[in-house]
Amino acid sequence: MNTKPSQDAAKLIIETFRQRTSGSGEWNTRAAESMPGGDTRAASFYTPYPAYMTRGEGCFLYDYDENQYIDFLNNYTSLIHGHAHPPTVSAIQEQAARGTVLGSAAEVTVEHAEMLCSRVPSFDSVRYCNSGTEATLLAMRAARAFTGKDIIIKMDGGYHGSHDYVQVNIQPDSSEEGRPRPRLSSRGVPEAALEGMLVAPFNDLDAIRDFLQARSDEIAAIILEPALGAGGGIEPEKGYLQGVRRLADEFDVLLIFDEIMTFRQDVGGFQAAIGVTPDLTSVAKFIGGGLPLAAFGGRKEIMAPFAPTHPMTIPHNGTFNGNNITMAAGLATMKEFGAEQVERINELGQRLRNGLNSAFQTAGVGIRAVGSGSIIRILWSREKLTNARDAVAAQEKALDLPKLLHLEMMNRGIFSAPRCQYAISTPMADKEIDVAVDVMSRSLEVVKPYVQEQTPHLALD
């Protein structure tokens, strides 16, 4: 088969990106001298190199070469109000003038905690840390301490940060048949981590039940994202999360929701939207107003041992836990993210999903925009996908199409996650959504030769 048109399309996309971002290319060469690969955050890397952003205003970003983008990345969903949100900026400036971190208890931390507990159904009390990784690590530790058991069930393709126990089956094995076999996802993680984890497919209640029937006396908790994020954007099937809650109750294990990404779906998170209350929850992203902040919380009796005066206290320290400037930023941000704002950006999310799916159909490309609320993800298949393995298999069969589509949309001023995930922020309106749909339509025309020659299974008849 003559593949010249598809090769030309790929070459044109990459060459256009290099020409538009030559300054970023120079910075990336310089960065490689002091950081491995010039990178310090794997999720932000893409080839041939990432654009170096220098400033943001509302829902817009500007790179080193002064290219403007509509920002649908929003730092992987953490910037709910976009960039330089005036009330958040004012709160940061006012607190900075009084001190960024005072090394002591502060009223702003109490106010922030009160707001979280008033919103999240599962939060009787809460503790703060600085990253989602810490939040899931500590939620799992709390579950083990409370139950006196060691094993945690996680989902194949579930992402819960970078601590050792969750470096298991982050990337599903698409060649595997049957239920997933637990395996480490990174070098440098001890094999012993596998002893504390079991792995079930998302949306498979039978797999969880089988584990619990066989080993409930060893299992402390089940941890899952209510909707898979990095694991393909898979949504829970009807009744699945309710079923997991019932199984946890039946076998006397705890249920942990990782709502680090899904918390924006409702004022009280995904759990409030669907009416399923876990025993523990981890949250992060926008609760820090664009600064590093995460939290974990749950039932009082589970969280009680974190009190320093508890007779069997669980030590929990961190130099910047609950620091003043982050709490002030987070409080200002959350005060302006109520039910009205949630409803509006969720409606914009549905507008984007509908628009993208119409564009795919018109272009004759068999991919789909899915998700719920203000987070949108592309699945690289026309078929219904119910778990992370199927989503990964579909993306692998799409070859370089996701990368090329992401890069071509950047060439046309749309910034998103390299995995083709889009997040809505409150400064956006119909105009920005419609621009993104139009850019997708034009980008699809550019990649169409690649689809026809390299991934013909995605070409609609």
C-alpha positions in Angstrom: 0.0 0.0 0.0 1.3 3.5 -0.8 1.4 5.3 2.5 2.7 8.6 1.2 -0.4 10.7 1.9 -0.5 9.5 5.5 3.2 10.1 5.9 2.9 13.5 4.4 0.0 14.4 6.8 2.0 13.3 9.8 5.1 15.2 8.6 3.1 18.3 8.0 1.5 18.3 11.4 4.8 17.8 13.2 6.7 20.3 11.0 4.0 23.0 11.5 4.2 22.5 15.3 8.0 22.9 15.2 7.8 26.1 13.2 5.1 27.6 15.5 7.0 26.7 18.6 10.7 27.1 17.8 11.3 29.0 21.0 9.9 26.1 23.0 12.1 23.8 21.1 15.2 25.8 22.2 14.0 25.8 25.8 13.4 22.0 25.6 17.0 21.5 24.4 18.2 23.5 27.3 16.0 21.7 29.8 17.4 18.3 28.8 20.8 19.4 30.2 19.4 19.6 33.7 16.4 17.3 33.7 16.1 13.7 32.3 14.5 14.2 28.9 13.9 17.9 29.9 10.9 16.7 31.8 9.7 16.6 35.4 6.1 15.6 35.0 5.4 12.7 32.6 1.8 13.6 32.1 2.7 17.0 30.6 5.2 15.5 28.0 4.4 14.9 24.4 6.4 14.6 21.2 8.3 16.2 19.5 8.4 18.4 22.7 5.9 20.3 24.8 5.1 23.9 24.2 6.5 26.1 26.9 3.6 28.2 28.4 4.5 31.5 29.8 1.2 33.0 31.0 -2.6 32.4 31.3 -5.6 34.6 31.4 -9.0 33.2 32.0 -9.5 30.2 29.6 -6.5 31.3 27.4 -2.8 30.3 27.5 0.2 31.8 25.7 3.4 30.0 24.9 7.0 31.3 24.7 6.4 32.1 21.0 3.2 34.1 21.8 0.8 31.5 20.3 -2.6 31.7 21.9 -4.6 28.6 22.9 -8.0 28.0 24.5 -7.0 25.9 27.5 -8.9 22.6 27.7 -6.2 21.0 29.8 -6.7 23.3 32.9 -3.8 21.5 34.5 -5.5 18.2 34.2 -8.9 19.5 35.6 -7.4 21.5 38.6 -8.1 25.0 37.3 -11.8 25.2 37.6 -11.8 29.0 37.1 -9.1 29.1 34.5 -6.0 31.2 34.9 -5.5 34.3 37.2 -9.0 34.1 38.6 -9.3 37.6 40.3 -10.7 36.5 43.7 -8.1 33.7 44.0 -5.3 36.1 43.0 -6.5 38.6 45.5 -6.6 36.0 48.2 -3.1 34.8 47.4 -1.8 38.4 47.4 -3.4 39.3 50.7 -2.2 36.1 52.4 1.3 36.4 51.0 1.5 39.9 52.5 0.8 38.3 55.9 3.0 35.2 55.3 2.9 32.3 53.0 3.2 29.6 55.7 3.3 30.4 59.4 4.1 27.0 60.8 1.1 26.9 63.1 -2.6 26.3 63.2 -4.6 28.9 61.3 -8.3 29.9 61.0 -8.2 29.7 57.2 -7.5 26.0 57.5 -10.5 25.5 59.7 -12.7 27.5 57.3 -11.5 25.4 54.4 -12.1 22.1 56.3 -15.6 23.3 57.3 -16.5 24.0 53.6 -15.2 20.6 52.4 -17.1 18.7 55.2 -20.3 20.7 54.4 -20.1 19.7 50.8 -18.8 16.1 50.6 -21.3 13.5 51.9 -18.5 11.1 53.1 -16.5 13.8 55.0 -17.2 13.8 58.8 -13.6 15.0 59.2 -10.7 15.7 56.9 -6.9 15.9 56.8 -4.7 17.9 54.4 -1.6 17.0 52.3 0.0 18.3 49.2 -0.7 15.9 46.3 -3.2 13.4 45.1 -0.6 10.7 45.6 -0.4 11.5 49.3 -4.2 11.6 49.6 -4.7 8.1 48.3 -1.7 6.7 50.2 -3.1 8.1 53.4 -6.7 7.0 52.7 -5.4 3.5 52.1 -3.3 3.7 55.3 -6.4 4.8 57.2 -8.4 1.8 55.9 -5.7 -0.6 56.9 -5.4 0.8 60.3 -9.1 0.8 61.0 -9.8 -2.7 59.7 -6.5 -4.3 60.9 -6.3 -5.9 57.4 -3.7 -5.3 54.7 -5.0 -6.0 51.2 -6.6 -3.4 49.0 -8.6 -4.1 45.8 -8.0 -1.6 43.0 -9.2 -1.5 39.4 -7.2 -2.5 36.3 -6.3 0.8 34.7 -7.1 2.8 37.9 -4.7 5.7 38.6 -4.1 6.8 42.2 -0.8 8.6 42.0 2.8 7.4 42.2 3.3 5.7 45.6 4.4 2.1 45.5 1.2 0.3 46.4 -0.8 1.9 43.5 2.0 1.3 40.9 0.0 -1.8 40.0 -1.8 -2.3 36.7 -1.9 1.4 35.9 -1.6 0.4 32.2 -3.7 -2.6 31.4 -2.2 -5.4 29.3 -4.3 -5.5 26.2 -2.9 -8.9 25.1 -4.1 -10.5 28.4 -7.2 -12.7 28.4 -9.5 -13.3 31.4 -9.3 -11.3 34.6 -6.2 -9.1 35.0 -3.1 -10.5 36.7 -1.6 -8.1 39.2 1.7 -6.7 38.0 4.0 -3.8 38.7 3.7 -0.7 36.5 7.1 0.7 37.2 10.6 -0.3 37.7 11.9 0.5 41.2 8.8 -0.7 43.0 9.4 -3.7 45.2 7.7 -6.9 44.3 6.4 -7.0 47.9 3.9 -4.3 46.9 1.9 -6.9 45.0 1.2 -8.8 48.2 -1.0 -5.9 49.4 -3.0 -5.5 46.2 -5.7 -7.3 44.2 -6.9 -6.1 40.8 -10.4 -6.3 39.3 -11.7 -5.0 36.0 -13.8 -1.8 36.2 -17.5 -2.4 35.9 -17.2 -6.0 36.9 -19.0 -6.7 40.2 -18.5 -10.5 39.9 -14.7 -10.1 40.1 -15.0 -8.0 43.3 -17.4 -10.5 44.8 -15.1 -13.4 44.1 -12.2 -11.7 45.8 -14.3 -10.9 48.8 -15.8 -14.3 49.1 -12.3 -15.9 49.1 -10.3 -13.3 51.1 -12.5 -10.9 53.0 -10.7 -11.6 56.2 -7.6 -10.1 54.6 -9.1 -7.3 52.6 -9.2 -3.8 54.1 -10.8 -1.8 51.3 -11.8 -1.3 47.7 -10.4 1.8 46.1 -11.6 3.2 42.8 -12.2 6.3 40.7 -16.0 6.6 40.2 -15.2 7.1 36.5 -11.8 6.1 35.2 -9.6 9.1 34.3 -6.2 8.1 32.9 -7.5 4.5 32.4 -9.5 5.5 29.3 -12.3 7.7 30.5 -14.6 4.8 31.2 -17.9 5.7 32.9 -19.5 3.4 35.5 -22.4 1.3 34.2 -25.8 1.8 35.7 -25.8 0.3 39.2 -22.1 -0.5 39.3 -21.1 1.9 42.0 -24.2 1.0 44.1 -23.2 -2.6 43.7 -19.7 -2.0 44.9 -21.1 -0.2 48.0 -23.4 -3.2 48.7 -20.5 -5.6 48.4 -18.3 -3.6 50.8 -21.1 -3.6 53.3 -21.9 -7.3 52.9 -18.3 -8.3 53.4 -17.4 -5.7 56.0 -14.6 -3.9 54.0 -14.3 -0.1 53.4 -15.0 1.7 50.2 -12.6 4.4 49.1 -13.5 6.8 46.3 -10.6 8.6 44.6 -12.4 11.8 43.6 -9.3 13.7 42.7 -10.6 14.2 39.1 -14.3 13.6 39.5 -14.9 16.0 42.4 -15.7 18.9 40.0 -18.8 16.9 38.7 -21.0 18.2 41.5 -20.7 20.5 44.5 -20.3 17.4 46.6 -18.4 15.3 44.0 -19.5 12.4 42.0 -20.7 10.6 45.1 -23.3 13.4 45.7 -24.4 13.3 42.1 -25.1 9.5 42.2 -26.1 9.1 45.8 -23.4 6.6 46.8 -21.4 7.5 49.9 -18.0 5.8 50.4 -16.3 5.4 53.8 -13.2 7.4 52.7 -12.6 9.9 49.9 -9.5 11.5 48.5 -9.8 14.9 46.7 -7.4 17.4 45.2 -7.1 19.6 42.1 -9.2 22.8 42.3 -9.6 22.7 46.1 -6.2 24.5 46.3 -7.1 27.2 43.8 -4.2 26.3 41.5 -1.7 25.6 44.3 -0.6 22.2 45.5 -3.3 20.8 47.9 -5.1 17.5 48.5 -7.2 16.1 51.2 -8.5 12.8 52.5 -11.4 12.3 54.8 -14.3 10.1 55.9 -16.2 8.7 58.8 -15.1 10.1 62.2 -14.2 6.7 63.7 -11.9 6.0 60.8 -10.3 9.4 60.9 -10.0 9.7 64.7 -6.6 8.0 65.0 -5.0 10.8 63.0 -5.5 13.1 66.1 -2.1 13.5 67.8 -3.6 12.8 71.1 -5.2 9.5 70.1 -3.8 6.6 72.1 -3.0 4.7 68.9 -2.2 7.8 66.8 -1.3 7.5 63.1 1.5 10.0 62.6 0.8 12.4 59.7 3.2 15.2 59.1 4.1 17.5 56.2 5.9 20.8 56.2 3.3 22.4 53.9 0.2 20.6 55.0 -2.6 23.1 55.3 -0.3 26.0 54.5 -1.8 29.4 54.8 -1.4 30.7 51.2 -2.8 27.5 49.6 -5.8 27.4 52.0 -6.6 31.0 51.2 -6.4 30.3 47.5 -8.5 27.2 47.8 -11.2 28.8 49.9 -11.6 31.7 47.5 -11.9 29.3 44.6 -14.4 27.0 46.2 -16.6 29.9 47.4 -17.2 30.7 43.7 -17.9 27.2 42.6 -21.4 26.4 43.7 -24.4 24.6 42.2 -24.9 27.3 39.5 -21.3 27.1 38.2 -21.3 23.3 38.3 -24.5 23.2 36.2 -23.2 25.7 33.7 -19.9 24.0 33.0 -21.5 20.6 32.9 -23.9 21.9 30.2 -20.9 23.2 28.3 -19.3 19.8 28.6 -22.4 18.2 27.1 -22.3 20.8 24.3 -18.7 19.9 23.6 -19.4 16.1 23.6 -22.3 16.6 21.2 -20.3 18.8 18.9 -17.3 16.5 18.8 -19.4 13.5 18.0 -21.2 15.3 15.2 -17.7 16.3 13.8 -16.6 12.7 14.0 -19.7 11.5 12.2 -19.4 14.2 9.5 -15.7 13.4 8.9 -16.4 9.7 8.7 -14.1 8.8 11.6 -15.2 6.1 14.0 -14.2 7.6 17.3 -16.4 8.9 20.2 -16.5 11.7 22.7 -17.6 10.3 26.1 -17.6 11.3 29.8 -19.9 13.1 32.2 -20.1 16.7 33.4 -17.3 19.0 32.5 -14.7 16.3 31.6 -14.7 14.9 28.0 -12.6 12.1 26.7 -12.2 10.5 23.3 -12.5 6.8 22.9 -10.8 5.3 19.8 -13.6 2.9 18.9 -17.1 2.8 17.7 -17.9 0.0 20.1 -19.1 0.2 23.7 -16.1 0.0 26.0 -16.7 -1.0 29.6 -13.2 -1.3 31.1 -9.7 0.0 30.9 -8.3 -2.9 29.0 -10.7 -2.4 26.1 -10.0 1.3 26.1 -6.2 0.7 25.9 -6.6 -1.9 23.2 -8.6 0.5 21.1 -6.0 3.3 21.6 -3.2 1.0 20.6 -5.0 0.0 17.4 -5.4 3.8 16.7 -1.5 3.9 16.4 -0.3 7.5 16.1 -3.8 9.0 15.4 -4.3 10.3 19.0 -0.9 12.0 19.0 -1.4 13.6 15.6 -4.9 14.8 16.3 -3.7 16.3 19.6 -0.8 18.1 17.9 -2.9 19.4 15.0 -5.4 20.9 17.3 -2.6 22.6 19.1 -1.4 24.0 15.8 -4.9 25.5 15.5 -5.0 26.9 19.0 -6.6 24.2 21.2 -4.6 23.0 24.2 -5.6 19.7 25.8 -4.2 16.6 27.5 -2.1 14.6 25.0 -4.5 11.7 25.7 -7.2 13.9 24.1 -9.1 14.7 27.3 -10.8 18.1 27.6 -11.8 19.9 30.8 -14.2 22.9 30.9 -13.5 26.0 33.1 -15.9 28.6 34.3 -14.5 31.5 32.0 -15.6 29.4 29.0 -18.8 30.1 27.1 -20.6 28.7 24.0 -18.1 30.5 21.8 -15.0 28.6 23.1 -16.9 25.3 22.8 -17.9 26.0 19.3 -14.4 27.1 18.3 -13.1 23.8 19.7 -15.6 21.8 17.6 -14.7 23.7 14.5 -11.0 23.1 15.1 -11.7 19.4 15.6 -13.6 19.3 12.2 -10.7 21.0 10.4 -8.1 18.8 12.2 -10.0 15.6 11.2 -9.6 16.6 7.5 -5.9 16.9 8.0 -5.6 13.4 9.7 -8.1 11.7 7.4 -5.4 10.3 5.0 -3.8 8.7 8.1 -7.1 7.2 9.2 -7.8 5.8 5.7 -4.3 4.2 5.3 -3.1 3.4 8.8 -6.3 2.8 10.8 -8.9 1.9 8.2 -11.0 0.2 10.9 -11.8 3.7 12.1 -13.0 4.9 8.7 -16.8 4.9 8.6 -18.5 3.6 5.5 
